Amino acid sequence: MLSIRHSMCAAAAFGVLALSALPAASAPAAAATAKSFDGKWSVLIITEKGTCDRGYRYGVQIDNGAVSYAGQADFTVSGHVKTDGAIVVRVSRGQQSALGSGKLDGTNGGGTWKAGECSGSWTAERRS
């Protein structure tokens, strides 16, 4: 069983791909652009500071710009893909939370994440 700290680090690892969208001028155009990120993604998280495990790899599914975890989890991820691929995510479990940010392009992405005393970087690659 994972500890809460480990779970939040794991949640941060997954969550860096979930995105927060700003309102677009045209909803249909924004939806079409956000859909360009749809599909399965593999996310690799590296801890660079803190006591979280050194690395994690998670599967993520993006549908209509909405991000979800492609597995079983006891944490909540909120966010969406912005039309330009910029990402900001909040992952929570109880009163703990993790934040991540970065950018996706058509096939890859990267950025940073932070959960309590732990922080690091992430990379992503499209699987389908």
C-alpha positions as CSV (number, residue, x, y, z in Angstrom):
1,M,0.0,0.0,0.0
2,L,1.3,3.4,-0.9
3,S,1.9,6.1,1.8
4,I,0.1,9.4,1.4
5,R,3.4,11.1,0.5
6,H,4.1,8.5,-2.2
7,S,0.6,8.7,-3.5
8,M,0.8,12.5,-3.8
9,C,4.1,12.2,-5.6
10,A,2.5,9.6,-7.9
11,A,-0.5,11.8,-8.4
12,A,1.8,14.7,-9.3
13,A,3.6,12.4,-11.7
14,F,0.3,11.6,-13.5
15,G,-1.2,15.0,-13.1
16,V,1.3,17.1,-14.9
17,L,-0.4,16.1,-18.1
18,A,-3.9,17.3,-17.0
19,L,-4.5,20.8,-18.3
20,S,-6.3,23.9,-17.4
21,A,-7.9,25.8,-20.3
22,L,-8.5,29.5,-20.5
23,P,-11.8,30.5,-22.3
24,A,-11.3,30.8,-26.0
25,A,-12.8,33.4,-28.4
26,S,-14.7,30.6,-30.2
27,A,-15.8,27.5,-28.4
28,P,-16.0,25.3,-31.6
29,A,-12.5,26.4,-32.7
30,A,-11.0,25.8,-29.2
31,A,-12.6,22.4,-29.0
32,A,-11.2,21.4,-32.4
33,T,-7.7,22.6,-31.5
34,A,-7.8,20.9,-28.0
35,K,-8.8,17.7,-29.7
36,S,-5.5,17.6,-31.5
37,F,-4.0,16.4,-28.2
38,D,-6.5,13.5,-27.9
39,G,-5.2,10.0,-27.5
40,K,-3.0,8.0,-25.2
41,W,0.1,9.5,-23.7
42,S,2.9,8.1,-21.7
43,V,4.3,10.4,-18.9
44,L,7.7,10.0,-17.3
45,I,8.2,11.9,-14.0
46,I,11.6,12.5,-12.5
47,T,12.0,13.7,-8.9
48,E,14.8,16.2,-8.6
49,K,14.2,17.5,-5.1
50,G,12.6,15.9,-2.0
51,T,12.0,12.4,-0.7
52,C,9.6,11.1,-3.3
53,D,10.6,8.1,-5.4
54,R,13.1,8.9,-8.2
55,G,10.8,8.3,-11.1
56,Y,7.3,7.3,-12.3
57,R,5.7,6.4,-15.6
58,Y,1.9,6.7,-16.1
59,G,-0.5,6.3,-18.9
60,V,-2.8,9.2,-19.6
61,Q,-5.9,9.5,-21.9
62,I,-7.0,12.8,-23.4
63,D,-10.5,13.0,-24.9
64,N,-11.9,16.2,-26.3
65,G,-9.2,18.1,-24.5
66,A,-10.1,16.6,-21.1
67,V,-7.3,14.6,-19.4
68,S,-7.9,11.4,-17.4
69,Y,-5.7,8.8,-15.8
70,A,-5.6,5.6,-17.8
71,G,-5.7,3.3,-14.7
72,Q,-7.0,2.9,-11.2
73,A,-6.3,5.8,-8.8
74,D,-7.4,7.2,-5.4
75,F,-6.6,10.8,-6.4
76,T,-8.4,13.5,-8.4
77,V,-7.0,15.3,-11.4
78,S,-8.6,18.4,-12.8
79,G,-7.8,20.4,-16.0
80,H,-7.9,20.5,-19.7
81,V,-5.6,21.1,-22.7
82,K,-5.3,24.7,-23.7
83,T,-5.5,25.4,-27.4
84,D,-1.8,26.2,-27.6
85,G,-0.7,23.1,-25.7
86,A,0.2,24.9,-22.5
87,I,-0.6,22.9,-19.4
88,V,-1.4,23.6,-15.7
89,V,-2.8,20.8,-13.5
90,R,-4.0,20.3,-10.0
91,V,-4.0,16.8,-8.5
92,S,-5.5,16.3,-5.1
93,R,-6.0,13.6,-2.5
94,G,-7.8,14.7,0.7
95,Q,-6.2,17.9,1.8
96,Q,-3.0,17.3,-0.1
97,S,-2.3,18.5,-3.6
98,A,0.3,18.7,-6.4
99,L,0.7,21.2,-9.2
100,G,2.3,20.7,-12.6
101,S,2.9,22.9,-15.7
102,G,4.5,22.7,-19.1
103,K,3.6,22.3,-22.7
104,L,2.5,19.7,-25.2
105,D,3.1,19.6,-29.0
106,G,1.6,17.1,-31.3
107,T,3.8,14.2,-30.2
108,N,5.8,15.2,-27.1
109,G,5.7,17.5,-24.1
110,G,7.5,18.5,-20.9
111,G,7.5,20.7,-17.9
112,T,7.9,20.8,-14.1
113,W,5.9,19.6,-11.1
114,K,5.7,20.2,-7.3
115,A,4.1,18.3,-4.5
116,G,4.9,19.5,-1.0
117,E,8.7,19.1,-0.5
118,C,9.1,17.2,-3.8
119,S,9.6,18.7,-7.2
120,G,11.0,17.8,-10.6
121,S,10.5,17.5,-14.3
122,W,8.3,15.5,-16.6
123,T,8.3,14.4,-20.2
124,A,5.4,13.0,-22.3
125,E,5.1,11.2,-25.6
126,R,2.0,10.3,-27.6
127,R,1.2,6.6,-27.9
128,S,-1.7,6.8,-30.3
